[in-house]
C-alpha cells in the first residue's frame, strides 16, 4: 500500500476545499448578494457551509463523545442543504 507524504495530503485537501468553495460556498454567496444581504451576514451564512466538510471529515475524525457527535451532525446538515 502506498503511503502519502504530508505534502501530497495537503494538496489533496486544498483541491477539495477549492472544489467545495466553487460548488457550495460561491452559489450561496451570490444568492446572499442577490438578496442584498450585508457582507457580514453573508459571511456568517457562507463560512459554516464552506468549512463544514473540513470540520466533519478531518477535525472530528475518530473523536467520540456527545459534543463531537453534535458537531458532526451540524456539519453534515450544512452539506445536506
PDB file of N, CA, C and O in Angstrom:
ATOM      1  N   UNK A   1       0.845  -1.176   0.000  1.00  0.00           N
ATOM      2  CA  UNK A   1       0.000   0.000   0.000  1.00  0.00           C
ATOM      3  C   UNK A   1       0.892   1.241   0.000  1.00  0.00           C
ATOM      4  O   UNK A   1       1.870   1.320   0.744  1.00  0.00           O
ATOM      5  N   UNK A   2       0.547   2.182  -0.826  1.00  0.00           N
ATOM      6  CA  UNK A   2       1.344   3.392  -0.977  1.00  0.00           C
ATOM      7  C   UNK A   2       1.013   4.400   0.126  1.00  0.00           C
ATOM      8  O   UNK A   2      -0.156   4.660   0.411  1.00  0.00           O
ATOM      9  N   UNK A   3       2.036   4.953   0.732  1.00  0.00           N
ATOM     10  CA  UNK A   3       1.864   5.973   1.767  1.00  0.00           C
ATOM     11  C   UNK A   3       1.958   7.350   1.129  1.00  0.00           C
ATOM     12  O   UNK A   3       2.812   7.598   0.278  1.00  0.00           O
ATOM     13  N   UNK A   4       1.081   8.229   1.545  1.00  0.00           N
ATOM     14  CA  UNK A   4       1.099   9.593   1.038  1.00  0.00           C
ATOM     15  C   UNK A   4       1.964  10.462   1.946  1.00  0.00           C
ATOM     16  O   UNK A   4       1.938  10.324   3.169  1.00  0.00           O
ATOM     17  N   UNK A   5       2.711  11.335   1.343  1.00  0.00           N
ATOM     18  CA  UNK A   5       3.509  12.283   2.110  1.00  0.00           C
ATOM     19  C   UNK A   5       2.606  13.397   2.615  1.00  0.00           C
ATOM     20  O   UNK A   5       1.527  13.602   2.058  1.00  0.00           O
ATOM     21  N   UNK A   6       3.008  14.123   3.649  1.00  0.00           N
ATOM     22  CA  UNK A   6       2.193  15.251   4.128  1.00  0.00           C
ATOM     23  C   UNK A   6       1.944  16.304   3.046  1.00  0.00           C
ATOM     24  O   UNK A   6       0.881  16.924   3.023  1.00  0.00           O
ATOM     25  N   UNK A   7       2.903  16.508   2.160  1.00  0.00           N
ATOM     26  CA  UNK A   7       2.709  17.489   1.090  1.00  0.00           C
ATOM     27  C   UNK A   7       1.609  17.040   0.130  1.00  0.00           C
ATOM     28  O   UNK A   7       0.822  17.864  -0.337  1.00  0.00           O
ATOM     29  N   UNK A   8       1.550  15.758  -0.164  1.00  0.00           N
ATOM     30  CA  UNK A   8       0.503  15.237  -1.041  1.00  0.00           C
ATOM     31  C   UNK A   8      -0.866  15.359  -0.384  1.00  0.00           C
ATOM     32  O   UNK A   8      -1.841  15.733  -1.036  1.00  0.00           O
ATOM     33  N   UNK A   9      -0.937  15.047   0.887  1.00  0.00           N
ATOM     34  CA  UNK A   9      -2.204  15.157   1.607  1.00  0.00           C
ATOM     35  C   UNK A   9      -2.659  16.614   1.650  1.00  0.00           C
ATOM     36  O   UNK A   9      -3.847  16.895   1.492  1.00  0.00           O
ATOM     37  N   UNK A  10      -1.730  17.536   1.860  1.00  0.00           N
ATOM     38  CA  UNK A  10      -2.071  18.952   1.869  1.00  0.00           C
ATOM     39  C   UNK A  10      -2.610  19.391   0.510  1.00  0.00           C
ATOM     40  O   UNK A  10      -3.572  20.156   0.444  1.00  0.00           O
ATOM     41  N   UNK A  11      -2.008  18.920  -0.557  1.00  0.00           N
ATOM     42  CA  UNK A  11      -2.500  19.258  -1.906  1.00  0.00           C
ATOM     43  C   UNK A  11      -3.903  18.728  -2.135  1.00  0.00           C
ATOM     44  O   UNK A  11      -4.748  19.422  -2.699  1.00  0.00           O
ATOM     45  N   UNK A  12      -4.154  17.501  -1.699  1.00  0.00           N
ATOM     46  CA  UNK A  12      -5.488  16.919  -1.862  1.00  0.00           C
ATOM     47  C   UNK A  12      -6.521  17.724  -1.086  1.00  0.00           C
ATOM     48  O   UNK A  12      -7.603  18.007  -1.601  1.00  0.00           O
ATOM     49  N   UNK A  13      -6.198  18.094   0.143  1.00  0.00           N
ATOM     50  CA  UNK A  13      -7.120  18.884   0.962  1.00  0.00           C
ATOM     51  C   UNK A  13      -7.379  20.241   0.322  1.00  0.00           C
ATOM     52  O   UNK A  13      -8.520  20.704   0.308  1.00  0.00           O
ATOM     53  N   UNK A  14      -6.351  20.882  -0.204  1.00  0.00           N
ATOM     54  CA  UNK A  14      -6.531  22.189  -0.852  1.00  0.00           C
ATOM     55  C   UNK A  14      -7.400  22.082  -2.101  1.00  0.00           C
ATOM     56  O   UNK A  14      -8.229  22.957  -2.352  1.00  0.00           O
ATOM     57  N   UNK A  15      -7.224  21.031  -2.880  1.00  0.00           N
ATOM     58  CA  UNK A  15      -8.058  20.835  -4.070  1.00  0.00           C
ATOM     59  C   UNK A  15      -9.509  20.602  -3.661  1.00  0.00           C
ATOM     60  O   UNK A  15     -10.424  21.156  -4.271  1.00  0.00           O
ATOM     61  N   UNK A  16      -9.723  19.788  -2.636  1.00  0.00           N
ATOM     62  CA  UNK A  16     -11.093  19.534  -2.184  1.00  0.00           C
ATOM     63  C   UNK A  16     -11.748  20.780  -1.599  1.00  0.00           C
ATOM     64  O   UNK A  16     -12.941  21.003  -1.805  1.00  0.00           O
ATOM     65  N   UNK A  17     -10.989  21.591  -0.875  1.00  0.00           N
ATOM     66  CA  UNK A  17     -11.545  22.840  -0.354  1.00  0.00           C
ATOM     67  C   UNK A  17     -11.869  23.815  -1.480  1.00  0.00           C
ATOM     68  O   UNK A  17     -12.855  24.548  -1.405  1.00  0.00           O
ATOM     69  N   UNK A  18     -11.048  23.827  -2.511  1.00  0.00           N
ATOM     70  CA  UNK A  18     -11.335  24.682  -3.667  1.00  0.00           C
ATOM     71  C   UNK A  18     -12.603  24.228  -4.367  1.00  0.00           C
ATOM     72  O   UNK A  18     -13.441  25.052  -4.732  1.00  0.00           O
ATOM     73  N   UNK A  19     -12.752  22.922  -4.557  1.00  0.00           N
ATOM     74  CA  UNK A  19     -13.986  22.411  -5.158  1.00  0.00           C
ATOM     75  C   UNK A  19     -15.193  22.710  -4.279  1.00  0.00           C
ATOM     76  O   UNK A  19     -16.269  23.031  -4.784  1.00  0.00           O
ATOM     77  N   UNK A  20     -15.018  22.606  -2.971  1.00  0.00           N
ATOM     78  CA  UNK A  20     -16.098  22.927  -2.052  1.00  0.00           C
ATOM     79  C   UNK A  20     -16.496  24.394  -2.178  1.00  0.00           C
ATOM     80  O   UNK A  20     -17.682  24.723  -2.151  1.00  0.00           O
ATOM     81  N   UNK A  21     -15.519  25.262  -2.314  1.00  0.00           N
ATOM     82  CA  UNK A  21     -15.820  26.692  -2.462  1.00  0.00           C
ATOM     83  C   UNK A  21     -16.582  26.954  -3.751  1.00  0.00           C
ATOM     84  O   UNK A  21     -17.549  27.716  -3.766  1.00  0.00           O
ATOM     85  N   UNK A  22     -16.147  26.329  -4.817  1.00  0.00           N
ATOM     86  CA  UNK A  22     -16.780  26.566  -6.117  1.00  0.00           C
ATOM     87  C   UNK A  22     -18.185  25.979  -6.158  1.00  0.00           C
ATOM     88  O   UNK A  22     -19.110  26.621  -6.657  1.00  0.00           O
ATOM     89  N   UNK A  23     -18.351  24.777  -5.643  1.00  0.00           N
ATOM     90  CA  UNK A  23     -19.638  24.093  -5.771  1.00  0.00           C
ATOM     91  C   UNK A  23     -20.655  24.450  -4.692  1.00  0.00           C
ATOM     92  O   UNK A  23     -21.858  24.412  -4.948  1.00  0.00           O
ATOM     93  N   UNK A  24     -20.197  24.794  -3.499  1.00  0.00           N
ATOM     94  CA  UNK A  24     -21.124  25.025  -2.394  1.00  0.00           C
ATOM     95  C   UNK A  24     -21.165  26.482  -1.927  1.00  0.00           C
ATOM     96  O   UNK A  24     -22.238  27.080  -1.843  1.00  0.00           O
ATOM     97  N   UNK A  25     -20.013  27.040  -1.627  1.00  0.00           N
ATOM     98  CA  UNK A  25     -19.985  28.358  -0.999  1.00  0.00           C
ATOM     99  C   UNK A  25     -20.296  29.482  -1.980  1.00  0.00           C
ATOM    100  O   UNK A  25     -21.039  30.401  -1.636  1.00  0.00           O
ATOM    101  N   UNK A  26     -19.754  29.433  -3.182  1.00  0.00           N
ATOM    102  CA  UNK A  26     -19.949  30.533  -4.131  1.00  0.00           C
ATOM    103  C   UNK A  26     -21.419  30.741  -4.499  1.00  0.00           C
ATOM    104  O   UNK A  26     -21.870  31.887  -4.517  1.00  0.00           O
ATOM    105  N   UNK A  27     -22.191  29.684  -4.796  1.00  0.00           N
ATOM    106  CA  UNK A  27     -23.618  29.928  -5.087  1.00  0.00           C
ATOM    107  C   UNK A  27     -24.377  30.548  -3.913  1.00  0.00           C
ATOM    108  O   UNK A  27     -25.257  31.385  -4.111  1.00  0.00           O
ATOM    109  N   UNK A  28     -24.032  30.134  -2.690  1.00  0.00           N
ATOM    110  CA  UNK A  28     -24.700  30.713  -1.525  1.00  0.00           C
ATOM    111  C   UNK A  28     -24.298  32.179  -1.369  1.00  0.00           C
ATOM    112  O   UNK A  28     -25.133  33.025  -1.047  1.00  0.00           O
ATOM    113  N   UNK A  29     -23.030  32.474  -1.596  1.00  0.00           N
ATOM    114  CA  UNK A  29     -22.551  33.854  -1.530  1.00  0.00           C
ATOM    115  C   UNK A  29     -23.270  34.729  -2.550  1.00  0.00           C
ATOM    116  O   UNK A  29     -23.700  35.837  -2.228  1.00  0.00           O
ATOM    117  N   UNK A  30     -23.399  34.236  -3.776  1.00  0.00           N
ATOM    118  CA  UNK A  30     -24.074  35.009  -4.822  1.00  0.00           C
ATOM    119  C   UNK A  30     -25.560  35.188  -4.500  1.00  0.00           C
ATOM    120  O   UNK A  30     -26.125  36.249  -4.768  1.00  0.00           O
ATOM    121  N   UNK A  31     -26.186  34.181  -3.939  1.00  0.00           N
ATOM    122  CA  UNK A  31     -27.585  34.296  -3.552  1.00  0.00           C
ATOM    123  C   UNK A  31     -27.765  35.356  -2.477  1.00  0.00           C
ATOM    124  O   UNK A  31     -28.729  36.121  -2.516  1.00  0.00           O
ATOM    125  N   UNK A  32     -26.848  35.409  -1.518  1.00  0.00           N
ATOM    126  CA  UNK A  32     -26.886  36.446  -0.491  1.00  0.00           C
ATOM    127  C   UNK A  32     -26.704  37.832  -1.081  1.00  0.00           C
ATOM    128  O   UNK A  32     -27.341  38.784  -0.630  1.00  0.00           O
ATOM    129  N   UNK A  33     -25.844  37.961  -2.081  1.00  0.00           N
ATOM    130  CA  UNK A  33     -25.674  39.255  -2.749  1.00  0.00           C
ATOM    131  C   UNK A  33     -26.934  39.624  -3.526  1.00  0.00           C
ATOM    132  O   UNK A  33     -27.319  40.792  -3.575  1.00  0.00           O
ATOM    133  N   UNK A  34     -27.565  38.639  -4.123  1.00  0.00           N
ATOM    134  CA  UNK A  34     -28.786  38.892  -4.883  1.00  0.00           C
ATOM    135  C   UNK A  34     -29.900  39.378  -3.960  1.00  0.00           C
ATOM    136  O   UNK A  34     -30.714  40.216  -4.347  1.00  0.00           O
ATOM    137  N   UNK A  35     -29.932  38.845  -2.731  1.00  0.00           N
ATOM    138  CA  UNK A  35     -30.915  39.276  -1.738  1.00  0.00           C
ATOM    139  C   UNK A  35     -30.491  40.547  -1.015  1.00  0.00           C
ATOM    140  O   UNK A  35     -31.200  41.019  -0.126  1.00  0.00           O
ATOM    141  N   UNK A  36     -29.346  41.101  -1.385  1.00  0.00           N
ATOM    142  CA  UNK A  36     -28.802  42.337  -0.818  1.00  0.00           C
ATOM    143  C   UNK A  36     -28.540  42.216   0.690  1.00  0.00           C
ATOM    144  O   UNK A  36     -28.792  43.147   1.455  1.00  0.00           O
ATOM    145  N   UNK A  37     -28.031  41.055   1.093  1.00  0.00           N
ATOM    146  CA  UNK A  37     -27.649  40.871   2.496  1.00  0.00           C
ATOM    147  C   UNK A  37     -26.357  41.628   2.763  1.00  0.00           C
ATOM    148  O   UNK A  37     -25.523  41.753   1.866  1.00  0.00           O
ATOM    149  N   UNK A  38     -26.173  42.136   3.976  1.00  0.00           N
ATOM    150  CA  UNK A  38     -24.886  42.760   4.316  1.00  0.00           C
ATOM    151  C   UNK A  38     -23.755  41.727   4.226  1.00  0.00           C
ATOM    152  O   UNK A  38     -23.980  40.525   4.367  1.00  0.00           O
ATOM    153  N   UNK A  39     -22.562  42.214   3.993  1.00  0.00           N
ATOM    154  CA  UNK A  39     -21.417  41.321   3.813  1.00  0.00           C
ATOM    155  C   UNK A  39     -21.163  40.461   5.041  1.00  0.00           C
ATOM    156  O   UNK A  39     -20.858  39.276   4.909  1.00  0.00           O
ATOM    157  N   UNK A  40     -21.285  41.040   6.245  1.00  0.00           N
ATOM    158  CA  UNK A  40     -21.021  40.270   7.457  1.00  0.00           C
ATOM    159  C   UNK A  40     -22.019  39.122   7.612  1.00  0.00           C
ATOM    160  O   UNK A  40     -21.639  38.030   8.035  1.00  0.00           O
ATOM    161  N   UNK A  41     -23.289  39.356   7.274  1.00  0.00           N
ATOM    162  CA  UNK A  41     -24.300  38.318   7.380  1.00  0.00           C
ATOM    163  C   UNK A  41     -24.090  37.243   6.319  1.00  0.00           C
ATOM    164  O   UNK A  41     -24.255  36.051   6.580  1.00  0.00           O
ATOM    165  N   UNK A  42     -23.730  37.677   5.145  1.00  0.00           N
ATOM    166  CA  UNK A  42     -23.441  36.735   4.070  1.00  0.00           C
ATOM    167  C   UNK A  42     -22.254  35.850   4.442  1.00  0.00           C
ATOM    168  O   UNK A  42     -22.250  34.657   4.139  1.00  0.00           O
ATOM    169  N   UNK A  43     -21.264  36.420   5.086  1.00  0.00           N
ATOM    170  CA  UNK A  43     -20.098  35.655   5.527  1.00  0.00           C
ATOM    171  C   UNK A  43     -20.476  34.672   6.633  1.00  0.00           C
ATOM    172  O   UNK A  43     -19.992  33.540   6.649  1.00  0.00           O
ATOM    173  N   UNK A  44     -21.334  35.098   7.555  1.00  0.00           N
ATOM    174  CA  UNK A  44     -21.777  34.218   8.647  1.00  0.00           C
ATOM    175  C   UNK A  44     -22.557  33.029   8.095  1.00  0.00           C
ATOM    176  O   UNK A  44     -22.489  31.936   8.658  1.00  0.00           O
ATOM    177  N   UNK A  45     -23.286  33.219   7.020  1.00  0.00           N
ATOM    178  CA  UNK A  45     -24.051  32.133   6.412  1.00  0.00           C
ATOM    179  C   UNK A  45     -23.150  31.225   5.577  1.00  0.00           C
ATOM    180  O   UNK A  45     -23.310  30.005   5.609  1.00  0.00           O
ATOM    181  N   UNK A  46     -22.218  31.795   4.839  1.00  0.00           N
ATOM    182  CA  UNK A  46     -21.404  31.034   3.891  1.00  0.00           C
ATOM    183  C   UNK A  46     -20.256  30.291   4.563  1.00  0.00           C
ATOM    184  O   UNK A  46     -19.925  29.181   4.146  1.00  0.00           O
ATOM    185  N   UNK A  47     -19.646  30.862   5.576  1.00  0.00           N
ATOM    186  CA  UNK A  47     -18.465  30.262   6.184  1.00  0.00           C
ATOM    187  C   UNK A  47     -18.722  28.874   6.783  1.00  0.00           C
ATOM    188  O   UNK A  47     -17.922  27.970   6.542  1.00  0.00           O
ATOM    189  N   UNK A  48     -19.792  28.662   7.547  1.00  0.00           N
ATOM    190  CA  UNK A  48     -20.025  27.293   8.047  1.00  0.00           C
ATOM    191  C   UNK A  48     -20.257  26.286   6.922  1.00  0.00           C
ATOM    192  O   UNK A  48     -19.861  25.126   7.036  1.00  0.00           O
ATOM    193  N   UNK A  49     -20.888  26.719   5.853  1.00  0.00           N
ATOM    194  CA  UNK A  49     -21.102  25.829   4.720  1.00  0.00           C
ATOM    195  C   UNK A  49     -19.778  25.442   4.079  1.00  0.00           C
ATOM    196  O   UNK A  49     -19.577  24.284   3.711  1.00  0.00           O
ATOM    197  N   UNK A  50     -18.886  26.396   3.945  1.00  0.00           N
ATOM    198  CA  UNK A  50     -17.587  26.145   3.331  1.00  0.00           C
ATOM    199  C   UNK A  50     -16.710  25.264   4.217  1.00  0.00           C
ATOM    200  O   UNK A  50     -16.000  24.394   3.713  1.00  0.00           O
ATOM    201  N   UNK A  51     -16.753  25.476   5.514  1.00  0.00           N
ATOM    202  CA  UNK A  51     -15.882  24.746   6.431  1.00  0.00           C
ATOM    203  C   UNK A  51     -16.487  23.455   6.972  1.00  0.00           C
ATOM    204  O   UNK A  51     -15.808  22.708   7.676  1.00  0.00           O
ATOM    205  N   UNK A  52     -17.756  23.177   6.653  1.00  0.00           N
ATOM    206  CA  UNK A  52     -18.406  22.010   7.236  1.00  0.00           C
ATOM    207  C   UNK A  52     -17.739  20.705   6.818  1.00  0.00           C
ATOM    208  O   UNK A  52     -17.637  19.783   7.628  1.00  0.00           O
ATOM    209  N   UNK A  53     -17.288  20.609   5.584  1.00  0.00           N
ATOM    210  CA  UNK A  53     -16.617  19.387   5.144  1.00  0.00           C
ATOM    211  C   UNK A  53     -15.309  19.187   5.907  1.00  0.00           C
ATOM    212  O   UNK A  53     -14.986  18.075   6.325  1.00  0.00           O
ATOM    213  N   UNK A  54     -14.573  20.260   6.081  1.00  0.00           N
ATOM    214  CA  UNK A  54     -13.315  20.188   6.823  1.00  0.00           C
ATOM    215  C   UNK A  54     -13.562  19.783   8.269  1.00  0.00           C
ATOM    216  O   UNK A  54     -12.840  18.948   8.813  1.00  0.00           O
ATOM    217  N   UNK A  55     -14.565  20.362   8.884  1.00  0.00           N
ATOM    218  CA  UNK A  55     -14.871  20.069  10.284  1.00  0.00           C
ATOM    219  C   UNK A  55     -15.349  18.625  10.450  1.00  0.00           C
ATOM    220  O   UNK A  55     -14.878  17.908  11.333  1.00  0.00           O
ATOM    221  N   UNK A  56     -16.272  18.211   9.611  1.00  0.00           N
ATOM    222  CA  UNK A  56     -16.872  16.890   9.780  1.00  0.00           C
ATOM    223  C   UNK A  56     -15.918  15.767   9.441  1.00  0.00           C
ATOM    224  O   UNK A  56     -15.932  14.732  10.107  1.00  0.00           O
ATOM    225  N   UNK A  57     -15.097  15.937   8.433  1.00  0.00           N
ATOM    226  CA  UNK A  57     -14.286  14.824   7.950  1.00  0.00           C
ATOM    227  C   UNK A  57     -12.861  14.794   8.474  1.00  0.00           C
ATOM    228  O   UNK A  57     -12.270  13.718   8.560  1.00  0.00           O
ATOM    229  N   UNK A  58     -12.296  15.925   8.821  1.00  0.00           N
ATOM    230  CA  UNK A  58     -10.892  15.941   9.212  1.00  0.00           C
ATOM    231  C   UNK A  58     -10.731  16.208  10.704  1.00  0.00           C
ATOM    232  O   UNK A  58     -10.083  15.426  11.400  1.00  0.00           O
ATOM    233  N   UNK A  59     -11.303  17.288  11.202  1.00  0.00           N
ATOM    234  CA  UNK A  59     -11.078  17.664  12.591  1.00  0.00           C
ATOM    235  C   UNK A  59     -11.774  16.739  13.586  1.00  0.00           C
ATOM    236  O   UNK A  59     -11.269  16.523  14.688  1.00  0.00           O
ATOM    237  N   UNK A  60     -12.930  16.192  13.206  1.00  0.00           N
ATOM    238  CA  UNK A  60     -13.682  15.354  14.144  1.00  0.00           C
ATOM    239  C   UNK A  60     -13.520  13.865  13.870  1.00  0.00           C
ATOM    240  O   UNK A  60     -14.288  13.058  14.393  1.00  0.00           O
ATOM    241  N   UNK A  61     -12.549  13.493  13.072  1.00  0.00           N
ATOM    242  CA  UNK A  61     -12.310  12.090  12.783  1.00  0.00           C
ATOM    243  C   UNK A  61     -11.812  11.385  14.040  1.00  0.00           C
ATOM    244  O   UNK A  61     -10.940  11.889  14.749  1.00  0.00           O
ATOM    245  N   UNK A  62     -12.377  10.220  14.300  1.00  0.00           N
ATOM    246  CA  UNK A  62     -12.024   9.387  15.460  1.00  0.00           C
ATOM    247  C   UNK A  62     -12.249  10.078  16.803  1.00  0.00           C
ATOM    248  O   UNK A  62     -11.609   9.729  17.794  1.00  0.00           O
ATOM    249  N   UNK A  63     -13.143  11.041  16.840  1.00  0.00           N
ATOM    250  CA  UNK A  63     -13.499  11.692  18.117  1.00  0.00           C
ATOM    251  C   UNK A  63     -14.804  11.083  18.596  1.00  0.00           C
ATOM    252  O   UNK A  63     -15.721  10.853  17.807  1.00  0.00           O
ATOM    253  N   UNK A  64     -14.880  10.833  19.851  1.00  0.00           N
ATOM    254  CA  UNK A  64     -16.089  10.257  20.438  1.00  0.00           C
ATOM    255  C   UNK A  64     -16.613  11.208  21.500  1.00  0.00           C
ATOM    256  O   UNK A  64     -15.866  11.997  22.080  1.00  0.00           O
ATOM    257  N   UNK A  65     -17.873  11.117  21.734  1.00  0.00           N
ATOM    258  CA  UNK A  65     -18.490  11.959  22.749  1.00  0.00           C
ATOM    259  C   UNK A  65     -19.675  12.711  22.170  1.00  0.00           C
ATOM    260  O   UNK A  65     -19.878  12.774  20.957  1.00  0.00           O
ATOM    261  N   UNK A  66     -20.434  13.268  23.067  1.00  0.00           N
ATOM    262  CA  UNK A  66     -21.665  13.933  22.676  1.00  0.00           C
ATOM    263  C   UNK A  66     -21.403  15.200  21.851  1.00  0.00           C
ATOM    264  O   UNK A  66     -22.098  15.454  20.867  1.00  0.00           O
ATOM    265  N   UNK A  67     -20.411  15.987  22.246  1.00  0.00           N
ATOM    266  CA  UNK A  67     -20.129  17.242  21.540  1.00  0.00           C
ATOM    267  C   UNK A  67     -19.644  16.965  20.123  1.00  0.00           C
ATOM    268  O   UNK A  67     -20.074  17.632  19.182  1.00  0.00           O
ATOM    269  N   UNK A  68     -18.756  15.993  19.961  1.00  0.00           N
ATOM    270  CA  UNK A  68     -18.264  15.641  18.630  1.00  0.00           C
ATOM    271  C   UNK A  68     -19.413  15.129  17.761  1.00  0.00           C
ATOM    272  O   UNK A  68     -19.476  15.441  16.571  1.00  0.00           O
ATOM    273  N   UNK A  69     -20.316  14.347  18.346  1.00  0.00           N
ATOM    274  CA  UNK A  69     -21.464  13.833  17.606  1.00  0.00           C
ATOM    275  C   UNK A  69     -22.359  14.972  17.129  1.00  0.00           C
ATOM    276  O   UNK A  69     -22.808  14.970  15.983  1.00  0.00           O
ATOM    277  N   UNK A  70     -22.616  15.936  17.993  1.00  0.00           N
ATOM    278  CA  UNK A  70     -23.470  17.074  17.628  1.00  0.00           C
ATOM    279  C   UNK A  70     -22.800  17.935  16.562  1.00  0.00           C
ATOM    280  O   UNK A  70     -23.454  18.367  15.613  1.00  0.00           O
ATOM    281  N   UNK A  71     -21.500  18.188  16.713  1.00  0.00           N
ATOM    282  CA  UNK A  71     -20.790  18.997  15.715  1.00  0.00           C
ATOM    283  C   UNK A  71     -20.727  18.314  14.360  1.00  0.00           C
ATOM    284  O   UNK A  71     -20.878  18.969  13.329  1.00  0.00           O
ATOM    285  N   UNK A  72     -20.503  16.994  14.349  1.00  0.00           N
ATOM    286  CA  UNK A  72     -20.518  16.263  13.083  1.00  0.00           C
ATOM    287  C   UNK A  72     -21.897  16.322  12.437  1.00  0.00           C
ATOM    288  O   UNK A  72     -22.013  16.488  11.223  1.00  0.00           O
ATOM    289  N   UNK A  73     -22.923  16.187  13.238  1.00  0.00           N
ATOM    290  CA  UNK A  73     -24.286  16.264  12.713  1.00  0.00           C
ATOM    291  C   UNK A  73     -24.606  17.638  12.147  1.00  0.00           C
ATOM    292  O   UNK A  73     -25.254  17.745  11.106  1.00  0.00           O
ATOM    293  N   UNK A  74     -24.154  18.691  12.825  1.00  0.00           N
ATOM    294  CA  UNK A  74     -24.387  20.049  12.320  1.00  0.00           C
ATOM    295  C   UNK A  74     -23.621  20.285  11.031  1.00  0.00           C
ATOM    296  O   UNK A  74     -24.145  20.909  10.108  1.00  0.00           O
ATOM    297  N   UNK A  75     -22.387  19.795  10.952  1.00  0.00           N
ATOM    298  CA  UNK A  75     -21.600  19.962   9.730  1.00  0.00           C
ATOM    299  C   UNK A  75     -22.219  19.174   8.582  1.00  0.00           C
ATOM    300  O   UNK A  75     -22.260  19.668   7.455  1.00  0.00           O
ATOM    301  N   UNK A  76     -22.697  17.975   8.840  1.00  0.00           N
ATOM    302  CA  UNK A  76     -23.362  17.190   7.803  1.00  0.00           C
ATOM    303  C   UNK A  76     -24.685  17.821   7.386  1.00  0.00           C
ATOM    304  O   UNK A  76     -25.101  17.687   6.235  1.00  0.00           O
ATOM    305  N   UNK A  77     -25.343  18.505   8.308  1.00  0.00           N
ATOM    306  CA  UNK A  77     -26.582  19.200   7.968  1.00  0.00           C
ATOM    307  C   UNK A  77     -26.333  20.259   6.901  1.00  0.00           C
ATOM    308  O   UNK A  77     -27.111  20.387   5.955  1.00  0.00           O
ATOM    309  N   UNK A  78     -25.239  21.026   7.054  1.00  0.00           N
ATOM    310  CA  UNK A  78     -24.926  22.038   6.054  1.00  0.00           C
ATOM    311  C   UNK A  78     -24.616  21.407   4.704  1.00  0.00           C
ATOM    312  O   UNK A  78     -24.951  21.974   3.664  1.00  0.00           O
ATOM    313  N   UNK A  79     -23.982  20.245   4.711  1.00  0.00           N
ATOM    314  CA  UNK A  79     -23.702  19.558   3.447  1.00  0.00           C
ATOM    315  C   UNK A  79     -24.993  19.062   2.802  1.00  0.00           C
ATOM    316  O   UNK A  79     -25.103  19.014   1.576  1.00  0.00           O
ATOM    317  N   UNK A  80     -25.962  18.696   3.627  1.00  0.00           N
ATOM    318  CA  UNK A  80     -27.229  18.207   3.110  1.00  0.00           C
ATOM    319  C   UNK A  80     -28.115  19.291   2.521  1.00  0.00           C
ATOM    320  O   UNK A  80     -29.020  19.001   1.737  1.00  0.00           O
ATOM    321  N   UNK A  81     -27.861  20.537   2.894  1.00  0.00           N
ATOM    322  CA  UNK A  81     -28.661  21.625   2.339  1.00  0.00           C
ATOM    323  C   UNK A  81     -28.366  21.747   0.872  1.00  0.00           C
ATOM    324  O   UNK A  81     -28.934  22.607   0.199  1.00  0.00           O
TER     325      UNK A  81
END
